[in-house]
Amino acid sequence: MKEKHVLESLQPCVNLVELTIRSYGGTSYPNWLGDSSFSNIKVMGLSGFSNCWSLPPVGQLPALKELYIEEMKSVMSIGAEFYGVNGTCLIQPFRCLEKLRFEEMPEWEEWLPSPGRGQCPDFPRLEELVLQNCPKLRGNLPDHLPCLKKLEVLDCGVLYERATTSGWIPWSLIVNTESLRQSLQDLQIRGCPGLSSLLETESLSSLSGLEIQIFSRTDCLQPHLSSRLQKLTLRNCGSLLSFPRNGLPTTLKSLYIQFCRRLEFLSHEMMAKLTSLQTLDLSNSCDSLRSFPLGVFPKLSSLQFYVIKNLESLSIGEGADVENLTHLDTLTMYYCPNLVSFPHGVLPTPNLARFTVNGCENLKLLPDRMHTLTALRDLWISGIPNVESFAEGGLPPNLQLFGISGCEKLRPSVEYWGSQRLVSLRTFDISGSEDVLETVLKEQLLPTTLHTLRISYMKSLKSLEGKGIQHLTSLQELQIYGCYSLKFLPKEGLPASLSCLHIYGCPSLMKRCQEKTGEEWSKIAHIPCIEIGDQVIIN
């Protein structure tokens, strides 16, 4: 009662545009909440009401465009009170609402339509509807959403699960209405087996984005996907075995497949038809995939593979046009343990800007003649313990970020690395590769134009070589993390250009760098900003 009295007394000005109330503990709502005199409210968020059994009458707010309702722990039913019904007189509810979101509604079971509405829809302008983690909600969703463009139903496990036997109308029939068929553009379903019938209809002709998660059926992809589909995401479909026999729509621009390990990847014929594909992202999927033809997609700009356990090689592709690789901007190979080779010779990707190879333990060779990749800006090589050398002929000349980690056998070549020519390099990040660091510093391989140097997780590193850092006359930031044995900074000191020094997880060095009392303090006292663990020193 005290909370209700306080909230009642906080009645805001009627000119209010946005209202959010969190963690209200009252059992009923203040009289002003939902009153139509608040004619300017456009956005409302209500969350964490633990004792209210119903929702406030917000349906009559004339300007309301966005409504977010979360963590209403006691609400079991949503009905007439939500729409703002006053006796038998009913003004069109939610006349301007465009976005409606329900999240974390643990006891919500039914959603009833407004009484006496006739043929008028309850949500005439609703464009986006999200239902997330409503585990007891069974059915009776709005059956007339003429403007709906985006629908997300996530973790509503019993929604329409037994719709046919219990007498509810399956929503697959609702989807067949002319209005929704023409409007729905983005559909996301996760953990809602009762909505599988949505995927069996041929009516979603305007659909451009489809995301399916946690489906156990082997055929959750039907052969009549929308001919306008541009983005397809499959996640946690552990039983999915194959794509439709006629392949995917040729309009597809983005394909994301995650945790679908039994799925057989597209055949070469199917891939060749995807002439619009720009992004391909595979993660923990397609265990049968052993070789991937890079040149099969003429417009592919981003290719990212994460934990593709049986992938052995990348190739240009039989009969593929090298010109097809001119759009490739990002190439990421992350934890592909059986990857042994890239295409022989130079990688024909003239516009490649980001290249990452991480955790490919059987890989012995990186692509040849990397200095020809003149568009490359970011290069990360990590967790490739069997690679001994690379970049014969020099590193890519326009690198801005270069990261190395876990490359035990790598020996930087003074002759080929040509680091002093890397006038664009701004950040060098090295982790867990002590021999590489020793060579880089000893041979002064880093360019004098470097701005940021990160050194991390060197277990045995006890000191930093002096000249290798001292010659970095443009260095502005030095970060040292997780070097447990490190005690000594360079005898010659650190570059005068340094403006920031960060030391964390290096107990010996942190102790020796204590302000004024530490043995290394004189070497860093000139630096304007020093961060040692949680301590920040501004000089």
C-alpha positions as CSV (number, residue, x, y, z in Angstrom):
1,M,0.0,0.0,0.0
2,K,2.9,2.4,0.7
3,E,4.4,1.8,-2.7
4,K,1.0,2.3,-4.4
5,H,0.6,5.6,-2.4
6,V,4.0,6.8,-3.4
7,L,3.5,6.0,-7.1
8,E,0.0,7.6,-7.0
9,S,1.6,10.8,-5.6
10,L,4.3,10.8,-8.4
11,Q,1.6,11.4,-11.1
12,P,3.6,13.1,-13.9
13,C,2.8,15.9,-16.2
14,V,0.4,15.0,-19.0
15,N,3.0,16.1,-21.5
16,L,5.2,13.1,-20.6
17,V,6.6,11.3,-23.7
18,E,8.4,8.3,-22.2
19,L,7.7,6.4,-19.0
20,T,9.5,3.5,-17.4
21,I,8.5,1.8,-14.1
22,R,10.6,-1.0,-12.5
23,S,10.2,-3.2,-9.5
24,Y,6.8,-1.8,-8.4
25,G,5.6,-3.8,-5.3
26,G,2.0,-2.8,-5.1
27,T,-1.0,-5.1,-5.8
28,S,-2.9,-2.6,-7.9
29,Y,-2.0,0.3,-10.1
30,P,-2.3,4.1,-9.5
31,N,-5.3,5.7,-11.1
32,W,-3.3,7.8,-13.5
33,L,-1.4,4.9,-15.1
34,G,-3.0,4.3,-18.5
35,D,-5.3,7.3,-18.3
36,S,-6.0,8.6,-21.8
37,S,-5.3,12.2,-20.7
38,F,-1.6,11.3,-21.1
39,S,-1.9,12.0,-24.8
40,N,1.8,12.4,-25.6
41,I,3.2,9.1,-24.2
42,K,4.9,7.3,-27.0
43,V,7.2,4.8,-25.1
44,M,6.3,2.8,-22.0
45,G,8.3,0.1,-20.2
46,L,6.9,-1.9,-17.2
47,S,9.1,-4.5,-15.5
48,G,9.4,-6.4,-12.3
49,F,5.9,-6.0,-10.9
50,S,5.8,-8.9,-8.4
51,N,2.4,-8.5,-6.9
52,C,0.1,-7.3,-9.7
53,W,-2.3,-9.9,-11.1
54,S,-3.2,-8.0,-14.2
55,L,-1.8,-5.3,-16.5
56,P,-2.7,-1.6,-16.4
57,P,-5.3,-0.2,-18.9
58,V,-2.7,1.2,-21.4
59,G,-4.7,0.4,-24.5
60,Q,-6.4,3.8,-24.6
61,L,-3.1,5.9,-24.6
62,P,-3.7,7.6,-28.0
63,A,0.0,8.2,-29.0
64,L,1.6,5.0,-27.5
65,K,4.0,3.5,-30.1
66,E,6.2,1.2,-28.1
67,L,5.3,-1.0,-25.1
68,Y,7.7,-3.2,-23.3
69,I,6.4,-5.5,-20.5
70,E,8.8,-7.7,-18.6
71,E,8.9,-9.9,-15.4
72,M,5.3,-9.6,-14.5
73,K,5.6,-12.6,-12.2
74,S,1.9,-12.9,-11.1
75,V,0.1,-12.2,-14.3
76,M,-1.8,-15.3,-15.5
77,S,-4.2,-13.8,-18.0
78,I,-4.3,-10.7,-20.2
79,G,-7.7,-9.5,-21.2
80,A,-10.2,-6.6,-21.1
81,E,-8.4,-4.5,-18.6
82,F,-5.3,-4.4,-20.8
83,Y,-7.2,-2.8,-23.7
84,G,-8.8,-0.1,-21.4
85,V,-12.4,-1.2,-21.8
86,N,-14.9,1.1,-20.1
87,G,-18.1,-0.9,-19.7
88,T,-19.6,-1.7,-23.1
89,C,-18.1,1.4,-24.8
90,L,-14.9,0.5,-26.5
91,I,-12.7,2.9,-28.4
92,Q,-10.2,1.3,-30.8
93,P,-7.3,0.1,-28.5
94,F,-3.7,0.6,-29.2
95,R,-4.5,2.7,-32.2
96,C,-0.8,3.8,-32.8
97,L,1.2,0.9,-31.2
98,E,4.0,-0.3,-33.5
99,K,6.2,-2.4,-31.1
100,L,5.0,-4.8,-28.4
101,R,7.3,-6.9,-26.4
102,F,6.6,-9.4,-23.6
103,E,9.5,-11.0,-21.8
104,E,10.0,-13.2,-18.7
105,M,6.3,-13.9,-17.9
106,P,6.5,-17.1,-15.9
107,E,2.8,-17.6,-15.1
108,W,1.1,-16.1,-18.1
109,E,-1.2,-18.6,-19.7
110,E,-3.7,-16.9,-21.9
111,W,-4.0,-13.7,-24.0
112,L,-7.7,-12.8,-24.7
113,P,-8.9,-10.5,-27.4
114,S,-10.7,-7.3,-26.4
115,P,-14.5,-7.8,-26.0
116,G,-17.0,-6.4,-28.4
117,R,-14.4,-5.4,-31.0
118,G,-16.3,-6.7,-34.0
119,Q,-14.1,-6.8,-37.1
120,C,-11.6,-4.2,-35.9
121,P,-8.2,-5.5,-35.0
122,D,-6.8,-5.0,-31.5
123,F,-3.5,-3.9,-32.9
124,P,-4.2,-2.1,-36.2
125,R,-0.6,-0.7,-36.7
126,L,1.5,-3.3,-34.9
127,E,4.7,-3.9,-36.8
128,E,6.9,-5.8,-34.3
129,L,5.8,-8.5,-31.8
130,V,8.2,-10.2,-29.5
131,L,7.3,-13.0,-27.0
132,Q,10.3,-14.3,-25.0
133,N,10.4,-16.8,-22.2
134,C,6.7,-17.2,-21.5
135,P,6.8,-20.9,-20.6
136,K,3.1,-21.4,-19.8
137,L,1.5,-19.3,-22.6
138,R,-0.7,-21.7,-24.7
139,G,-2.6,-19.8,-27.3
140,N,-5.1,-17.2,-28.3
141,L,-2.6,-14.8,-29.8
142,P,-3.9,-11.9,-31.8
143,D,-5.5,-13.3,-34.9
144,H,-5.5,-10.1,-37.0
145,L,-2.2,-8.2,-37.3
146,P,-2.5,-6.4,-40.7
147,C,0.8,-4.5,-40.4
148,L,3.0,-7.1,-38.7
149,K,6.5,-7.1,-40.2
150,K,8.6,-8.8,-37.4
151,L,7.7,-11.7,-35.2
152,E,9.9,-13.2,-32.6
153,V,8.7,-16.1,-30.4
154,L,11.5,-17.4,-28.1
155,D,11.3,-20.1,-25.4
156,C,7.5,-20.3,-25.3
157,G,7.6,-24.1,-25.1
158,V,3.9,-25.0,-24.9
159,L,2.5,-22.3,-27.2
160,Y,0.0,-24.0,-29.6
161,E,1.6,-27.3,-28.7
162,R,-1.8,-29.0,-28.5
163,A,-3.8,-26.5,-30.5
164,T,-5.7,-28.9,-32.6
165,T,-6.8,-31.3,-29.9
166,S,-7.8,-28.6,-27.5
167,G,-9.9,-26.7,-30.0
168,W,-7.6,-23.6,-30.4
169,I,-7.0,-22.3,-33.9
170,P,-3.5,-23.2,-35.1
171,W,-1.7,-20.1,-35.9
172,S,-0.6,-21.6,-39.2
173,L,-4.2,-20.9,-40.4
174,I,-4.0,-17.3,-39.1
175,V,-0.8,-16.8,-41.1
176,N,-2.7,-17.7,-44.2
177,T,-4.7,-14.4,-43.9
178,E,-4.0,-12.1,-46.8
179,S,-2.8,-9.2,-44.6
180,L,-0.1,-11.2,-42.8
181,R,1.0,-12.9,-45.9
182,Q,1.8,-9.6,-47.5
183,S,3.3,-7.9,-44.4
184,L,5.5,-10.4,-42.4
185,Q,9.2,-9.8,-43.3
186,D,11.2,-11.2,-40.4
187,L,10.3,-14.4,-38.4
188,Q,12.3,-15.8,-35.5
189,I,11.3,-19.0,-33.7
190,R,13.2,-20.6,-30.9
191,G,12.2,-23.4,-28.6
192,C,8.5,-23.4,-29.7
193,P,7.7,-26.7,-31.3
194,G,4.0,-25.8,-31.6
195,L,4.8,-23.1,-34.1
196,S,6.5,-25.6,-36.5
197,S,3.3,-25.4,-38.7
198,L,4.3,-21.8,-39.5
199,L,7.2,-23.3,-41.6
200,E,4.9,-25.6,-43.5
201,T,2.8,-22.9,-45.1
202,E,3.6,-21.5,-48.6
203,S,1.9,-18.2,-47.7
204,L,4.9,-16.3,-46.2
205,S,5.7,-14.8,-49.6
206,S,7.1,-11.5,-48.2
207,L,9.5,-13.1,-45.7
208,S,13.0,-11.7,-46.0
209,G,14.5,-13.0,-42.7
210,L,14.0,-16.4,-41.1
211,E,15.7,-17.7,-37.9
212,I,14.9,-21.1,-36.5
213,Q,16.4,-22.3,-33.2
214,I,16.1,-25.5,-31.2
215,F,14.1,-27.6,-33.5
216,S,14.2,-31.4,-33.3
217,R,12.6,-32.2,-36.6
218,T,14.7,-33.5,-39.5
219,D,12.7,-31.5,-42.1
220,C,12.1,-28.1,-40.5
221,L,13.1,-26.5,-43.8
222,Q,10.3,-26.9,-46.3
223,P,10.9,-26.7,-50.1
224,H,8.8,-23.5,-50.4
225,L,10.9,-20.9,-48.6
226,S,10.0,-17.4,-49.6
227,S,11.4,-16.3,-53.0
228,R,12.3,-13.0,-51.3
229,L,14.3,-14.6,-48.4
230,Q,17.6,-12.7,-47.8
231,K,18.7,-13.9,-44.4
232,L,18.5,-17.4,-43.0
233,T,19.7,-18.5,-39.6
234,L,19.6,-22.1,-38.3
235,R,20.6,-22.6,-34.6
236,N,20.6,-25.8,-32.5
237,C,18.6,-27.8,-35.0
238,G,20.4,-31.0,-33.9
239,S,18.2,-33.4,-36.0
240,L,18.2,-31.3,-39.2
241,L,19.8,-33.5,-42.0
242,S,19.5,-31.6,-45.2
243,F,18.4,-28.5,-47.1
244,P,15.4,-28.6,-49.4
245,R,16.1,-30.6,-52.5
246,N,15.7,-27.6,-54.7
247,G,18.2,-25.6,-52.6
248,L,17.8,-22.2,-51.1
249,P,16.3,-19.1,-52.6
250,T,18.6,-17.3,-55.0
251,T,17.8,-14.0,-53.3
252,L,19.7,-15.2,-50.1
253,K,22.3,-12.7,-48.9
254,S,23.2,-14.1,-45.5
255,L,23.4,-17.7,-44.2
256,Y,24.2,-18.5,-40.6
257,I,24.3,-22.1,-39.4
258,Q,25.2,-22.8,-35.8
259,F,25.1,-26.1,-33.8
260,C,23.6,-28.2,-36.7
261,R,26.2,-30.9,-36.8
262,R,24.2,-33.5,-38.7
263,L,23.3,-31.1,-41.4
264,E,24.7,-31.9,-44.8
265,F,26.1,-28.8,-46.4
266,L,24.8,-27.5,-49.7
267,S,25.9,-29.4,-52.8
268,H,28.1,-27.7,-55.3
269,E,25.1,-27.3,-57.6
270,M,23.0,-25.6,-54.8
271,M,25.9,-23.3,-53.9
272,A,26.4,-22.2,-57.5
273,K,22.8,-20.9,-57.6
274,L,23.4,-18.6,-54.6
275,T,24.7,-15.7,-56.7
276,S,23.6,-13.1,-54.2
277,L,25.2,-14.6,-51.1
278,Q,27.4,-12.1,-49.2
279,T,27.8,-13.6,-45.7
280,L,28.4,-17.2,-44.8
281,D,28.9,-18.1,-41.1
282,L,29.2,-21.8,-40.0
283,S,29.7,-22.7,-36.3
284,N,29.8,-26.2,-34.8
285,S,27.9,-27.5,-37.8
286,C,28.1,-29.7,-40.9
287,D,30.4,-32.4,-39.6
288,S,30.6,-34.0,-43.1
289,L,32.2,-30.9,-44.7
290,R,35.8,-31.7,-45.6
291,S,36.7,-29.2,-48.3
292,F,35.2,-25.8,-49.1
293,P,35.4,-24.1,-52.5
294,L,36.1,-20.4,-51.9
295,G,35.3,-19.3,-55.4
296,V,31.8,-20.6,-55.8
297,F,30.0,-17.5,-54.6
298,P,30.5,-14.5,-56.9
299,K,29.5,-11.9,-54.3
300,L,30.7,-13.4,-51.0
301,S,32.3,-10.7,-48.7
302,S,32.4,-12.5,-45.3
303,L,33.3,-16.1,-44.7
304,Q,33.6,-17.3,-41.1
305,F,34.1,-20.9,-39.9
306,Y,34.0,-21.7,-36.2
307,V,34.7,-25.2,-34.9
308,I,34.2,-27.1,-38.2
309,K,35.8,-30.3,-36.8
310,N,36.4,-32.2,-40.1
311,L,37.2,-29.4,-42.5
312,E,40.6,-30.2,-44.1
313,S,41.1,-27.6,-46.8
314,L,40.0,-24.5,-48.6
315,S,40.2,-24.5,-52.3
316,I,39.4,-22.1,-55.2
317,G,36.8,-24.7,-56.4
318,E,36.6,-26.8,-59.5
319,G,35.7,-24.6,-62.5
320,A,35.3,-21.5,-60.2
321,D,36.2,-18.1,-61.5
322,V,39.0,-16.4,-59.5
323,E,37.1,-13.2,-60.1
324,N,34.5,-14.5,-57.7
325,L,36.9,-13.8,-54.8
326,T,37.3,-10.1,-55.5
327,H,34.5,-9.3,-53.0
328,L,35.9,-11.3,-50.1
329,D,36.6,-8.8,-47.2
330,T,36.6,-11.0,-44.1
331,L,38.0,-14.6,-43.8
332,T,38.0,-16.3,-40.3
333,M,39.0,-19.8,-39.5
334,Y,38.5,-20.5,-35.8
335,Y,39.2,-23.9,-34.2
336,C,39.2,-26.1,-37.3
337,P,41.5,-28.8,-35.9
338,N,41.8,-30.8,-39.1
339,L,42.5,-27.8,-41.4
340,V,45.8,-28.5,-43.2
341,S,45.9,-26.2,-46.2
342,F,44.8,-23.1,-47.9
343,P,44.6,-22.9,-51.7
344,H,48.1,-23.4,-53.3
345,G,49.9,-20.3,-54.3
346,V,48.8,-16.8,-53.6
347,L,45.4,-16.2,-52.1
348,P,43.5,-14.5,-54.9
349,T,41.6,-12.1,-52.6
350,P,42.7,-8.6,-53.6
351,N,40.2,-6.8,-51.3
352,L,40.6,-9.0,-48.2
353,A,40.7,-6.6,-45.2
354,R,40.5,-9.0,-42.2
355,F,42.1,-12.4,-41.9
356,T,42.0,-14.6,-38.8
357,V,43.4,-18.1,-38.2
358,N,42.9,-19.4,-34.7
359,G,43.2,-22.8,-33.1
360,C,44.0,-24.8,-36.3
361,E,46.5,-27.1,-34.7
362,N,47.3,-29.2,-37.8
363,L,47.9,-26.3,-40.1
364,K,51.5,-26.0,-41.2
365,L,51.4,-23.3,-43.9
366,L,49.6,-20.0,-44.2
367,P,48.9,-18.6,-47.7
368,D,51.9,-17.8,-49.9
369,R,53.1,-14.3,-50.8
370,M,50.9,-12.5,-48.2
371,H,52.6,-9.2,-49.2
372,T,50.4,-9.2,-52.2
373,L,47.3,-8.7,-50.0
374,T,47.6,-4.9,-50.1
375,A,44.0,-4.3,-48.8
376,L,44.7,-6.4,-45.6
377,R,44.2,-4.2,-42.4
378,D,43.8,-6.8,-39.6
379,L,45.8,-10.0,-39.3
380,W,45.4,-12.4,-36.4
381,I,47.3,-15.7,-36.2
382,S,46.7,-17.7,-33.0
383,G,46.9,-21.3,-31.9
384,I,48.7,-22.7,-34.9
385,P,51.7,-24.4,-33.2
386,N,53.0,-26.2,-36.3
387,V,53.5,-23.1,-38.5
388,E,57.2,-22.3,-38.6
389,S,57.3,-19.4,-41.0
390,F,55.1,-17.2,-43.1
391,A,55.1,-13.9,-45.0
392,E,58.1,-14.7,-47.3
393,G,58.4,-11.6,-49.3
394,G,57.1,-9.5,-46.5
395,L,54.0,-8.8,-44.4
396,P,51.0,-7.2,-46.0
397,P,52.2,-3.6,-46.4
398,N,49.1,-1.8,-45.2
399,L,48.5,-3.7,-41.9
400,Q,47.0,-1.6,-39.1
401,L,46.5,-4.4,-36.5
402,F,48.7,-7.5,-36.2
403,G,48.1,-10.1,-33.5
404,I,50.1,-13.3,-32.7
405,S,49.3,-15.9,-30.0
406,G,50.2,-19.5,-29.4
407,C,52.6,-19.9,-32.3
408,E,55.4,-21.9,-30.6
409,K,57.4,-22.8,-33.7
410,L,57.1,-19.5,-35.5
411,R,60.4,-17.8,-36.1
412,P,60.1,-14.2,-37.4
413,S,62.3,-13.6,-40.4
414,V,64.3,-10.4,-40.3
415,E,64.7,-10.8,-44.1
416,Y,61.0,-11.3,-44.9
417,W,58.9,-9.7,-42.3
418,G,59.8,-6.2,-43.3
419,S,58.1,-4.7,-40.3
420,Q,59.9,-1.4,-40.6
421,R,58.0,-0.9,-43.9
422,L,54.7,-1.2,-42.1
423,V,54.1,2.5,-41.8
424,S,50.4,1.9,-41.3
425,L,50.7,-0.5,-38.4
426,R,49.1,1.0,-35.3
427,T,48.6,-2.0,-32.9
428,F,50.8,-5.1,-32.3
429,D,49.3,-7.7,-30.0
430,I,51.3,-10.6,-28.9
431,S,50.3,-13.3,-26.4
432,G,51.9,-16.6,-25.2
433,S,54.7,-16.6,-27.9
434,E,57.8,-15.7,-25.9
435,D,60.3,-16.7,-28.5
436,V,58.5,-14.5,-31.1
437,L,58.5,-11.6,-28.7
438,E,62.2,-12.0,-28.0
439,T,63.1,-12.0,-31.7
440,V,60.8,-9.1,-32.4
441,L,62.3,-6.9,-29.7
442,K,65.9,-8.0,-30.2
443,E,65.8,-7.4,-33.9
444,Q,63.8,-4.2,-33.6
445,L,61.2,-5.6,-36.1
446,L,58.4,-3.3,-35.0
447,P,58.0,-0.1,-37.0
448,T,58.8,3.2,-35.2
449,T,55.3,4.4,-36.1
450,L,53.5,1.9,-33.8
451,H,50.9,3.4,-31.4
452,T,49.8,0.5,-29.2
453,L,51.8,-2.6,-28.0
454,R,50.0,-5.3,-26.0
455,I,52.0,-8.1,-24.3
456,S,50.1,-10.8,-22.5
457,Y,50.3,-14.2,-20.9
458,M,54.1,-14.8,-21.1
459,K,54.6,-17.4,-18.4
460,S,58.4,-17.4,-18.3
461,L,59.1,-13.8,-19.3
462,K,61.2,-12.1,-16.7
463,S,62.4,-8.9,-18.4
464,L,61.8,-6.8,-21.5
465,E,64.6,-6.1,-23.9
466,G,65.3,-2.4,-23.9
467,K,66.2,-1.3,-27.4
468,G,63.3,-3.2,-28.9
469,I,60.8,-1.0,-27.2
470,Q,62.9,2.2,-26.7
471,H,63.1,2.7,-30.5
472,L,59.3,2.9,-30.8
473,T,59.3,6.7,-30.8
474,S,55.6,7.0,-31.6
475,L,54.4,4.5,-29.0
476,Q,51.4,5.9,-27.0
477,E,50.0,2.9,-25.1
478,L,51.7,-0.1,-23.6
479,Q,49.6,-2.9,-22.1
480,I,51.1,-5.8,-20.1
481,Y,48.7,-8.5,-18.9
482,G,49.1,-11.9,-17.2
483,C,52.9,-12.1,-17.2
484,Y,53.4,-13.6,-13.8
485,S,57.2,-13.9,-13.8
486,L,57.9,-10.5,-15.3
487,K,59.9,-8.2,-13.0
488,F,62.0,-5.9,-15.0
489,L,61.2,-3.1,-17.5
490,P,63.9,-2.1,-20.0
491,K,67.0,-0.7,-18.4
492,E,67.0,2.1,-21.0
493,G,63.4,3.0,-19.8
494,L,60.3,3.4,-21.9
495,P,59.7,5.7,-24.9
496,A,59.1,9.3,-23.9
497,S,56.1,9.3,-26.2
498,L,54.1,7.0,-23.9
499,S,50.9,8.5,-22.6
500,C,49.3,5.3,-21.1
501,L,50.7,2.3,-19.3
502,H,48.5,-0.6,-18.2
503,I,49.8,-3.5,-16.0
504,Y,47.5,-6.2,-14.8
505,G,48.0,-9.7,-13.5
506,C,51.7,-9.3,-13.2
507,P,52.2,-9.5,-9.4
508,S,56.0,-9.0,-9.3
509,L,56.1,-6.2,-11.8
510,M,53.1,-4.5,-10.2
511,K,54.9,-4.5,-6.8
512,R,58.1,-3.1,-8.3
513,C,56.1,-0.3,-10.1
514,Q,54.5,1.1,-7.0
515,E,54.4,4.9,-6.9
516,K,57.6,6.4,-5.6
517,T,58.6,3.3,-3.6
518,G,58.9,0.6,-6.3
519,E,62.3,-0.2,-7.9
520,E,60.9,0.4,-11.4
521,W,59.0,3.6,-10.6
522,S,61.8,5.9,-12.0
523,K,61.3,4.2,-15.4
524,I,57.6,5.0,-15.6
525,A,57.2,8.2,-13.6
526,H,57.1,10.4,-16.7
527,I,54.0,8.6,-18.1
528,P,50.9,10.8,-17.7
529,C,48.4,7.9,-17.0
530,I,49.5,4.7,-15.3
531,E,47.1,1.9,-14.4
532,I,48.4,-0.8,-12.1
533,G,45.8,-3.3,-11.3
534,D,42.9,-1.3,-9.8
535,Q,45.1,1.7,-9.1
536,V,45.1,4.6,-11.4
537,I,47.9,7.2,-11.2
538,I,47.7,10.5,-13.0
539,N,51.0,12.3,-13.3
